């Protein structure tokens, strides 16, 4: 049994300090305080104090923590030490008892984690991977709309096929793409729950070998939806009508068409407060627009050669400070996301602004002899193919400048340029 020490008073306990070695180095001091054999006050060099009950259990010396001082007073520490001593005498291991209580508490927590709790934790973790803040919003909106009403309050360990069907049955046929996206997100969340010990059953939201036996394939029933594009042969007439339009939206759309750019690259995205093209991105001398990486879908900086018409358009805009928007909204800020679509609606055109990229691609394939990689780079499409990757590294800026000049010519005139003397040159080829 531990040696019985002199019983210290509360005042004496407060005065106890850490220990110092013969060479002057401080270390943790252990001070017997008496009252109960083996009760010690540990004092660290930082001044922190805590209670330790030193005893033997099954022949092995054990140090059992009883709490911090002064949160646990001297009198309370002595009482805890006596209770611990009595348990050991009765054959109970206090350390194992405490560990078992912790395991039970953890198990109780794991068993009550709801889908809504898990969803919040998972999205918080996943958000670090998202390139665009809108992705988090999309996850939250779809799950809150379709999954949470059915699964939100249910512990994840209890979620099974009937719960998943309650989410998907109402939308699988009518909103197949959305339904499959929601299903995949639920599958990810439940898979994450399994890794963290919140559930152990089979994932009821997985497709392969499970839900594919319950629902028809999304690929066979989903409605194909593409951005509505203007037919290539209608471009000249459309551009004539667009040129007659005044206002910033018309010039922004014209610039978008001439550069084959995405909407957010030109006007930004007001929903996430991301600005569109600014004057500092335009090199007027080299006739190049450099789109920052954070506004590109690929996450990489993109250089766009500017045609004469694009340059004339920019010169016609009121030039401001380097970080001023070239195409601001009515209040001088980032335009609304329907800035261009509203213009197209006023022009009675059942197309989308993004669809002009498809028109550009159709034109490049059907009316030019340029290599496909040139137009792909103009569209800033990323391809893992080694050959195209090599093209991407060189950017083909000179060839793209020729391509965009031919595109400009077609947009306004619908035909190839003519050499001196009137000989027609096929677009994308040199004169013979």
C-alpha positions as semicolon CSV with decimal commas, in nm:
position;residue;x (nm);y (nm);z (nm)
1;X;0,000;0,000;0,000
2;X;0,120;0,359;-0,065
3;X;0,285;0,531;0,224
4;X;0,048;0,750;0,427
5;X;0,154;1,116;0,405
6;X;0,096;1,409;0,636
7;X;-0,249;1,559;0,580
8;X;-0,204;1,897;0,413
9;X;-0,446;2,187;0,443
10;X;-0,613;2,359;0,147
11;X;-0,379;2,657;0,192
12;X;-0,072;2,435;0,185
13;X;-0,200;2,261;-0,129
14;X;-0,236;2,594;-0,309
15;X;0,131;2,674;-0,235
16;X;0,266;2,355;-0,393
17;X;0,478;2,412;-0,707
18;X;0,650;2,210;-0,980
19;X;0,983;2,040;-0,919
20;X;1,329;2,157;-1,030
21;X;1,622;1,926;-1,106
22;X;1,977;1,982;-0,976
23;X;2,075;2,141;-1,307
24;X;1,785;2,385;-1,286
25;X;1,541;2,217;-1,529
26;X;1,173;2,226;-1,422
27;X;0,963;1,910;-1,434
28;X;0,627;1,786;-1,304
29;X;0,609;1,773;-0,929
30;X;0,406;1,501;-0,749
31;X;0,307;1,593;-0,394
32;X;0,134;1,359;-0,145
33;X;-0,144;1,555;0,027
34;X;-0,251;1,301;0,286
35;X;-0,598;1,200;0,396
36;X;-0,595;0,902;0,160
37;X;-0,282;0,698;0,093
38;X;-0,171;0,745;-0,268
39;X;-0,350;1,076;-0,333
40;X;-0,111;1,315;-0,510
41;X;-0,127;1,665;-0,654
42;X;0,061;1,696;-0,983
43;X;0,199;2,042;-1,062
44;X;0,347;2,111;-1,408
45;X;0,607;2,381;-1,491
46;X;0,326;2,585;-1,649
47;X;0,147;2,592;-1,312
48;X;-0,136;2,353;-1,406
49;X;-0,246;2,131;-1,118
50;X;-0,435;1,802;-1,122
51;X;-0,520;1,517;-0,887
52;X;-0,377;1,166;-0,924
53;X;-0,459;0,860;-0,722
54;X;-0,166;0,617;-0,733
55;X;-0,252;0,258;-0,645
56;X;-0,214;-0,104;-0,758
57;X;-0,473;-0,305;-0,954
58;X;-0,409;-0,675;-1,009
59;X;-0,045;-0,626;-0,915
60;X;0,014;-0,338;-1,157
61;X;0,074;0,021;-1,049
62;X;-0,188;0,256;-1,191
63;X;-0,216;0,635;-1,189
64;X;-0,584;0,732;-1,195
65;X;-0,676;1,091;-1,278
66;X;-0,934;1,251;-1,049
67;X;-0,968;1,592;-1,215
68;X;-0,803;1,933;-1,221
69;X;-0,740;2,159;-0,923
70;X;-0,906;2,389;-0,818
71;X;-1,215;2,266;-1,009
72;X;-1,189;1,959;-0,789
73;X;-1,118;2,079;-0,437
74;X;-0,894;1,904;-0,185
75;X;-1,195;1,765;0,003
76;X;-1,355;1,640;-0,320
77;X;-1,028;1,479;-0,431
78;X;-1,001;1,288;-0,103
79;X;-1,362;1,171;-0,137
80;X;-1,301;1,054;-0,497
81;X;-0,984;0,873;-0,388
82;X;-1,177;0,689;-0,115
83;X;-1,452;0,590;-0,364
84;X;-1,189;0,465;-0,609
85;X;-1,011;0,269;-0,332
86;X;-1,339;0,107;-0,226
87;X;-1,418;0,002;-0,585
88;X;-1,078;-0,162;-0,622
89;X;-1,131;-0,344;-0,292
90;X;-1,464;-0,467;-0,431
91;X;-1,288;-0,602;-0,744
92;X;-1,390;-0,322;-0,980
93;X;-1,130;-0,166;-1,210
94;X;-1,214;0,211;-1,210
95;X;-1,008;0,271;-1,524
96;X;-1,189;0,003;-1,722
97;X;-1,519;0,126;-1,576
98;X;-1,449;0,478;-1,705
99;X;-1,342;0,350;-2,048
100;X;-1,657;0,137;-2,072
101;X;-1,867;0,444;-1,986
102;X;-1,693;0,641;-2,262
103;X;-1,752;0,362;-2,511
104;X;-2,118;0,348;-2,415
105;X;-2,149;0,725;-2,453
106;X;-1,982;0,713;-2,794
107;X;-2,205;0,424;-2,904
108;X;-2,512;0,614;-2,788
109;X;-2,406;0,916;-2,989
110;X;-2,332;0,709;-3,297
111;X;-2,671;0,546;-3,275
112;X;-2,856;0,877;-3,270
113;X;-2,678;1,065;-3,553
114;X;-2,955;1,168;-3,790
115;X;-2,933;1,204;-4,166
116;X;-2,958;1,583;-4,132
117;X;-2,664;1,582;-3,886
118;X;-2,455;1,359;-4,112
119;X;-2,545;1,564;-4,419
120;X;-2,425;1,886;-4,256
121;X;-2,096;1,726;-4,146
122;X;-2,036;1,565;-4,484
123;X;-2,105;1,883;-4,686
124;X;-1,884;2,084;-4,452
125;X;-1,602;1,840;-4,523
126;X;-1,677;1,808;-4,895
127;X;-1,698;2,185;-4,945
128;X;-1,319;2,205;-4,918
129;X;-1,299;2,022;-5,253
130;X;-1,555;2,235;-5,436
131;X;-1,407;2,473;-5,694
132;X;-1,723;2,683;-5,700
133;X;-1,927;2,793;-5,393
134;X;-2,240;2,719;-5,598
135;X;-2,163;2,346;-5,567
136;X;-2,225;2,356;-5,194
137;X;-2,547;2,546;-5,250
138;X;-2,657;2,290;-5,508
139;X;-2,589;2,001;-5,269
140;X;-2,779;2,170;-4,986
141;X;-3,072;2,277;-5,203
142;X;-3,129;1,936;-5,365
143;X;-3,096;1,740;-5,041
144;X;-3,307;1,983;-4,837
145;X;-3,576;1,976;-5,104
146;X;-3,598;1,603;-5,171
147;X;-3,413;1,404;-4,902
148;X;-3,442;1,587;-4,570
149;X;-3,826;1,582;-4,559
150;X;-3,811;1,200;-4,563
151;X;-3,475;1,124;-4,399
152;X;-3,380;1,429;-4,193
153;X;-3,478;1,309;-3,845
154;X;-3,405;0,938;-3,899
155;X;-3,085;0,798;-3,740
156;X;-2,856;0,700;-4,025
157;X;-2,811;0,350;-3,880
158;X;-3,182;0,288;-3,943
159;X;-3,205;0,413;-4,303
160;X;-3,297;0,131;-4,541
161;X;-3,448;0,076;-4,886
162;X;-3,804;0,192;-4,798
163;X;-3,666;0,526;-4,682
164;X;-3,470;0,573;-5,004
165;X;-3,775;0,481;-5,212
166;X;-3,978;0,743;-5,026
167;X;-3,729;1,001;-5,156
168;X;-3,691;0,872;-5,512
169;X;-4,029;0,727;-5,608
170;X;-4,202;1,065;-5,657
171;X;-3,926;1,205;-5,882
172;X;-3,755;0,916;-6,061
173;X;-3,972;0,930;-6,373
174;X;-4,047;1,302;-6,391
175;X;-3,713;1,443;-6,269
176;X;-3,478;1,157;-6,348
177;X;-3,155;1,354;-6,368
178;X;-3,228;1,534;-6,042
179;X;-3,338;1,209;-5,877
180;X;-3,018;1,030;-5,974
181;X;-2,810;1,322;-5,852
182;X;-2,991;1,318;-5,517
183;X;-2,948;0,939;-5,498
184;X;-2,572;0,969;-5,556
185;X;-2,541;1,235;-5,288
186;X;-2,732;1,023;-5,037
187;X;-2,508;0,727;-5,127
188;X;-2,198;0,938;-5,060
189;X;-2,329;1,057;-4,724
190;X;-2,429;0,708;-4,607
191;X;-2,094;0,571;-4,725
192;X;-1,919;0,837;-4,520
193;X;-2,137;0,740;-4,222
194;X;-2,025;0,378;-4,252
195;X;-1,659;0,481;-4,250
196;X;-1,717;0,683;-3,933
197;X;-1,906;0,405;-3,757
198;X;-2,250;0,568;-3,772
199;X;-2,397;0,271;-3,957
200;X;-2,293;-0,080;-4,060
201;X;-2,565;-0,201;-4,295
202;X;-2,545;-0,214;-4,674
203;X;-2,575;0,123;-4,843
204;X;-2,939;0,136;-4,965
205;X;-2,872;0,427;-5,201
206;X;-2,608;0,255;-5,413
207;X;-2,700;0,192;-5,776
208;X;-2,490;-0,102;-5,895
209;X;-2,632;-0,431;-5,774
210;X;-2,903;-0,267;-5,565
211;X;-3,121;0,017;-5,691
212;X;-3,060;-0,090;-6,050
213;X;-3,296;-0,377;-5,962
214;X;-3,559;-0,130;-5,840
215;X;-3,559;0,154;-6,095
216;X;-3,512;0,174;-6,473
217;X;-3,174;0,310;-6,581
218;X;-3,157;0,692;-6,579
219;X;-2,981;0,678;-6,916
220;X;-3,284;0,514;-7,075
221;X;-3,555;0,739;-6,936
222;X;-3,401;1,079;-6,871
223;X;-3,499;1,357;-7,104
224;X;-3,206;1,488;-7,303
225;X;-3,155;1,855;-7,236
226;X;-2,898;2,063;-7,414
227;X;-2,838;2,433;-7,431
228;X;-3,050;2,558;-7,720
229;X;-2,815;2,675;-7,993
230;X;-2,874;2,898;-8,293
231;X;-2,833;2,715;-8,627
232;X;-2,507;2,814;-8,794
233;X;-2,670;2,954;-9,108
234;X;-2,877;3,197;-8,899
235;X;-2,574;3,362;-8,738
236;X;-2,527;3,649;-8,988
237;X;-2,890;3,760;-8,963
238;X;-2,879;3,731;-8,585
239;X;-2,562;3,940;-8,562
240;X;-2,716;4,209;-8,782
241;X;-3,013;4,227;-8,547
242;X;-2,782;4,227;-8,244
243;X;-2,568;4,510;-8,382
244;X;-2,879;4,728;-8,406
245;X;-2,939;4,682;-8,034
246;X;-2,800;4,938;-7,794
247;X;-2,712;4,882;-7,432
248;X;-2,453;4,690;-7,236
249;X;-2,629;4,353;-7,258
250;X;-2,617;4,360;-7,640
251;X;-2,246;4,443;-7,640
252;X;-2,176;4,176;-7,378
253;X;-2,355;3,913;-7,586
254;X;-2,173;4,024;-7,900
255;X;-1,840;3,998;-7,717
256;X;-1,938;3,654;-7,584
257;X;-2,013;3,532;-7,938
258;X;-1,694;3,674;-8,090
259;X;-1,482;3,509;-7,819
260;X;-1,682;3,182;-7,789
261;X;-1,675;3,239;-7,413
262;X;-1,899;3,114;-7,133
263;X;-2,155;3,348;-6,978
264;X;-1,987;3,368;-6,637
265;X;-1,652;3,441;-6,802
266;X;-1,800;3,754;-6,961
267;X;-2,055;3,889;-6,713
268;X;-1,961;3,695;-6,396
269;X;-2,199;3,526;-6,156
270;X;-2,394;3,752;-5,922
271;X;-2,515;3,459;-5,711
272;X;-2,164;3,401;-5,578
273;X;-2,047;3,761;-5,620
274;X;-1,792;3,669;-5,887
275;X;-1,716;3,956;-6,124
276;X;-1,699;3,923;-6,503
277;X;-1,437;4,059;-6,743
278;X;-1,254;4,369;-6,620
279;X;-1,028;4,613;-6,803
280;X;-0,712;4,476;-6,641
281;X;-0,773;4,143;-6,817
282;X;-0,750;4,305;-7,161
283;X;-0,413;4,360;-7,329
284;X;-0,510;4,622;-7,588
285;X;-0,166;4,617;-7,750
286;X;-0,142;4,241;-7,799
287;X;-0,516;4,204;-7,854
288;X;-0,549;3,930;-7,593
289;X;-0,803;3,873;-7,315
290;X;-0,663;3,670;-7,023
291;X;-0,941;3,505;-6,822
292;X;-0,829;3,433;-6,462
293;X;-0,818;3,070;-6,347
294;X;-1,083;3,123;-6,080
295;X;-1,340;3,211;-6,346
296;X;-1,261;2,917;-6,573
297;X;-1,439;2,584;-6,554
298;X;-1,103;2,410;-6,595
299;X;-0,950;2,607;-6,310
300;X;-0,671;2,722;-6,543
301;X;-0,597;3,066;-6,686
302;X;-0,722;3,102;-7,044
303;X;-0,594;3,342;-7,313
304;X;-0,836;3,454;-7,584
305;X;-0,713;3,624;-7,903
306;X;-0,934;3,923;-7,980
307;X;-1,052;3,994;-8,333
308;X;-1,075;4,341;-8,486
309;X;-1,449;4,351;-8,424
310;X;-1,398;4,253;-8,058
311;X;-1,137;4,527;-8,021
312;X;-1,366;4,785;-8,184
313;X;-1,644;4,677;-7,949
314;X;-1,419;4,727;-7,644
315;X;-1,302;5,067;-7,768
316;X;-1,666;5,168;-7,792
317;X;-1,721;5,093;-7,423
318;X;-1,652;5,351;-7,154
319;X;-1,311;5,255;-7,018
320;X;-1,275;5,270;-6,642
321;X;-1,023;5,168;-6,378
322;X;-0,832;4,838;-6,416
323;X;-1,072;4,648;-6,188
324;X;-1,390;4,803;-6,330
325;X;-1,635;4,576;-6,508
326;X;-1,649;4,615;-6,884
327;X;-2,009;4,495;-6,895
328;X;-2,172;4,610;-6,568
329;X;-2,536;4,580;-6,476
330;X;-2,776;4,877;-6,466
331;X;-2,647;4,979;-6,122
332;X;-2,283;4,946;-6,218
333;X;-2,241;4,617;-6,036
334;X;-2,232;4,252;-6,147
335;X;-2,526;4,194;-6,384
336;X;-2,802;3,954;-6,287
337;X;-2,777;3,600;-6,420
338;X;-3,061;3,660;-6,668
339;X;-2,883;3,967;-6,811
340;X;-2,825;3,798;-7,148
341;X;-3,120;3,560;-7,149
342;X;-3,357;3,854;-7,102
343;X;-3,202;4,020;-7,408
344;X;-3,250;3,704;-7,616
345;X;-3,609;3,686;-7,500
346;X;-3,666;4,046;-7,610
347;X;-3,522;3,950;-7,949
348;X;-3,769;3,657;-7,971
349;X;-3,480;3,411;-7,993
350;X;-3,553;3,070;-7,829
351;X;-3,183;3,010;-7,765
352;X;-2,943;3,044;-7,472
353;X;-2,627;3,251;-7,446
354;X;-2,429;2,936;-7,374
355;X;-2,570;2,779;-7,690
356;X;-2,357;3,009;-7,906
357;X;-2,057;2,799;-7,808
358;X;-2,230;2,503;-7,976
359;X;-2,298;2,718;-8,280
360;X;-1,931;2,810;-8,292
361;X;-1,829;2,444;-8,269
362;X;-2,073;2,342;-8,543
363;X;-1,935;2,617;-8,766
364;X;-1,574;2,512;-8,702
365;X;-1,649;2,151;-8,791
366;X;-1,876;2,209;-9,088
367;X;-1,731;2,521;-9,251
368;X;-1,356;2,517;-9,180
369;X;-1,055;2,294;-9,224
370;X;-0,900;2,378;-8,887
371;X;-0,788;2,084;-8,670
372;X;-1,046;1,998;-8,406
373;X;-0,792;2,077;-8,133
374;X;-0,785;2,442;-8,237
375;X;-1,157;2,497;-8,181
376;X;-1,143;2,285;-7,863
377;X;-0,877;2,517;-7,724
378;X;-1,081;2,818;-7,831
379;X;-1,365;2,676;-7,619
380;X;-1,123;2,603;-7,332
381;X;-1,226;2,240;-7,330
382;X;-1,001;2,015;-7,123
383;X;-0,913;1,677;-7,267
384;X;-0,696;1,408;-7,108
385;X;-0,581;1,272;-7,443
386;X;-0,203;1,306;-7,466
387;X;-0,207;1,467;-7,811
388;X;-0,463;1,727;-7,712
389;X;-0,278;1,784;-7,386
390;X;0,031;1,873;-7,590
391;X;-0,177;2,114;-7,799
392;X;-0,314;2,266;-7,478
393;X;0,034;2,338;-7,348
394;X;0,122;2,537;-7,661
395;X;-0,221;2,709;-7,660
396;X;-0,200;2,748;-8,042
397;X;-0,264;3,118;-7,994
398;X;-0,168;3,214;-8,352
399;X;-0,388;2,948;-8,510
400;X;-0,671;3,042;-8,278
401;X;-0,634;3,405;-8,380
402;X;-0,688;3,302;-8,744
403;X;-0,981;3,082;-8,643
404;X;-1,150;3,362;-8,449
405;X;-1,095;3,607;-8,735
406;X;-1,272;3,364;-8,969
407;X;-1,549;3,321;-8,713
408;X;-1,591;3,698;-8,697
409;X;-1,610;3,711;-9,078
410;X;-1,876;3,442;-9,084
411;X;-2,081;3,598;-8,804
412;X;-2,113;3,929;-8,984
413;X;-2,101;3,821;-9,349
414;X;-2,170;3,448;-9,365
415;X;-1,893;3,382;-9,613
416;X;-1,516;3,346;-9,643
417;X;-1,279;3,632;-9,692
418;X;-1,166;3,718;-10,044
419;X;-0,812;3,766;-10,153
420;X;-0,718;4,061;-10,370
421;X;-0,856;3,992;-10,716
422;X;-1,173;3,834;-10,577
423;X;-1,056;3,475;-10,533
424;X;-1,247;3,303;-10,253
425;X;-1,030;3,130;-9,991
426;X;-1,186;2,842;-9,801
427;X;-1,195;2,925;-9,433
428;X;-0,912;2,759;-9,240
429;X;-0,696;2,712;-9,550
430;X;-0,432;2,913;-9,728
431;X;-0,481;3,043;-10,077
432;X;-0,317;2,831;-10,348
